[in-house]
Amino acid sequence: MFDLKERVAIVTGGNGGIGLGMARGLARAGAHVVVAARNAEKSANAVREIERVGGHASAVGVDVADEASVTRLIDAVRTRHGRLDVLINNAGINIRKPVHELTLGEWRQVIDTNLTSAYLCCHAAYPLFKAAGRGKIINIGSMMSIFGASFAPAYAASKGGIVQLTKATAVAWARDNIQVNAVLPGWIDTELTQNARKEVEGLHDSVLRRTPAGRWGTLDDMEGIAVFLASPASDFVTGTAIPVDGGYAIQG
């Protein structure tokens, strides 16, 4: 039920952080992973890392906030592989400022990168899924989809929007046998959250106190949920938002 052999999966922002963790998991389950990101050097390194664990991967450059670039990404996958089975909308950024310090340009940058990009990728991928009679979409939200944080208004708004986009798309496309789900990572140890620890005083200790599992998450913690939602095991699961947070949401 968890076999992804001969499946093709796009992971936006798959060249680092939780995107790379999920890409690695899909590749270990047999999928060919297309690492879709802007930084070509990082993407090449990610492909090599996936290949080192016995997986198959390739890289395509994309600006996920640009409609033409997203269209080229989907066209490239169609041309090279003739199919698309899984789309993980993971690309994202954060600008840590309270509302009164955040500029309109910064707001738009975060919303476009985190939320509009997911819409663009879903919209562009739909014809391939529709033609195949099946598809899996995994949208990456956050625990801030449901919690507030004074230092991340645009990020939290974009991730809350991810959950509602997931639900709307799941309802619209269920009859096409396309399952759309969201994953809400908690505090996973990545470059993004390492920067947060530098910028938000006391964050590290606060996370440890509030997380019942007593630790920060790792990239390995993201592999299993990605494989489950990408595989036939989740064919009757759609429109969900699943926390992967060591129990943080329960305590919250």
N, C-alpha and C positions, 0 to 999 in steps of 0.2 A: 504493500500500500504506500510505501514511502520511496519507491523506486522512481528516479527522475531520469533514467537513461533515455537518450534521444530527445529530451526536452531542451528547449532553448529559453533562457531566462535573461532578461535585461535587469541590471541593478544600477540605477542612477546613483551617482556618488559612491560607486562600488570600489573606489581605489583607496579607501581608508576608513577608519573607524568602524561603526557597526555595519556599514555597507559592505566592507571587505569581509567582516565576520560572516554575514549572511551569504555573500557570494561564495565564500569558502565552503559553507555548509551545503549549498545547492550543488556545488561541483563535486563534493564528496559523495553526494547521493546520485551522481551520474549526469547531471545537467551540463550543457555547454553554457557557460556564463559570459554574457557580454557586459564588460565593465564600461559604463557610460559616464564620462566625466570630462572636465575641461583640461585638467593637468595631465598632459601626455606622458610625462616622465613617471609620475605617480601611478598612472594606469598601467604602464609597462611593468613597473615593479609589482603591482598587484597581480597581473597576469602570471608573472614568474612565480609568485608565492602560491597561487592556486595550482600551477603546474607542479610545484614541488610536492604538494600533497596528493598528486596523482589525478588532478582534475583537468578539465579542458576549458580554456577561456580565450577571449579576444577582447580588444579594446576599440571603442569608437568614441571620438571626441564629440562633445555636445555641450551646448549652453541650454540648460533645461528651462530657462525663463524666456527663450526665444522660439517662437512657433516654427519658423522655417528650419531652425537647427534641429528641433525635435522631429519634424517631418523627415529630415535627412537621416536621422538616427533610425527611425522605423523602416525607411526605404532601404537602408544599408543592411539591416537584419533580414528583411524580406529577400533581398538579392542574394545574400551570402548563405542563408539557411533555409529559405523558403517557408519559414514558419516562425511563430512566436507563441510560447506556452505560458510564460510567467513574466510579469512586470512588477518590479519592486521600486516604488517611488520613495527613494531614501534621501536624495540630495537635499541639503539644508544648511542654513547658517543661523547665527544668532548675533545680535548686537545688544550688549547688556547695558541698558540705560533705563531709568524710569521714564514714564510718559512725558514729563515736563522737560526732559533733556533730549528726547528722541526727535530727530528731524523728519519731515515728511519724506525726504529722499531715502533715509534709513528705513523708515516704516515700509515703503514700497519695495525696497531691495529685499527685505526679509519676507514679506508676503509673496512677492513674485517668485523668489527662489524656493520657498518651502511649500506654498499652496498652489499658486497658479501653475507651477511646473507640473504638479501632480495632475491637475486638470488637463494640461496640454498633452502629457504623455498618455493618459487614459483615452483622451479623444482621438489621438493619432493611432493608438494600438487597437482600438475597437474593431475596425474592419478586418484585421487579421484574426482576432479572436472569433468574431462573428462567422467568418468564412470557415474556420476550423471546427466550429460547433462547440468550443470550450475555451476556457482561459482562466488564469489566476492572477489577481492583482493584489498586491500587499502594499498598503500605504503606511508609511512610518510616521506615527504621531509622537506623543511624549506623555509623561505623567503630567506635564503642564497643559495637556489637552483638558484636564479636569481640575487641576490646582492652579491657583494664582501665584505669581511671583513678581515682586515689585521691580526686579531688575530685568524682566523679559516680557514686556507687554506685546511687542510685535510677534515674537516667537510663540508665545502662548496663544495669541489670536490665530496665528497660522496653523498651529497644531490642533486647536479646537476645531477650526475649519476642516482640517483633514478628516476628523471623525465624521462630521456631517456630510462631507463629500463622499466618504466611504459608504455611508448608509444610503444616500440618494442613488449612487451608482449601483450598489448591490441590488436595490429594489428594481431599478430600471433594466438591469441586465441579467437578472436571475433566470428569466425564460430563455435566454441565449446560452445558458449553462456556463456563465462567467461568474465566478465567485470573487467577491471584493471584500477584503478584510483589512483592519488596521492593527498595527502592533504599537503599544505604548511603552517604549523603553523607560526604565527608571534611570538611576545614576549608574551608567556604564562607563568604565574607565577607558576613555578615548582622549585624543588630542583636544577635542572640543570641551570636554568636561575638565580636563587638566587646566585649561585656560580659565574655566569658570572658578576653579579652586583658587587661582591666583587673584581673580577679580572680586570674588565674593568672600568676605572675611568670615571664617568659622564654618564654611560650607562642608568641608570634609568631615569634621566631627559631628555636625548636625545630621548628615546623611547616615553615618554609622549608628547614631543614637535612634534614629527613626525607622531604620530598616530592620525588620525582625530577623532576616538572614544574617545580619551583622557584618555585611561586607558590601563593597561596590561590585557591580556586575562586570563581567569580562566579555570579550568578543565571542568566546565559546558559548556563552549563555544565549546568544542570539541565533546560533546555528539551528537549533532544534525547532524553534517556532517557525523559522523561515521554511525549513523542509516540510513541516506539517502543513502549513498553509499553501505551499506550492504543489503538494502531492495529492493523489486521489483520496488520501485519508480524510481530507477536508472538503469533499465534494458536496456535502450537505451543510456546510458551515459558511455563512455569508452575512455581511453587514455587522460583524462583531468588531469590538475594540479590546484587544487582549493585553493587559499589563504584563510586562516582563521586568519586575522591579524588586524581587526579593521580599514582597509583602509591604512595600512602602505605602501603596494606596490603601491597604487595609488599616494601617496605623494612622494615615492622614485623616 
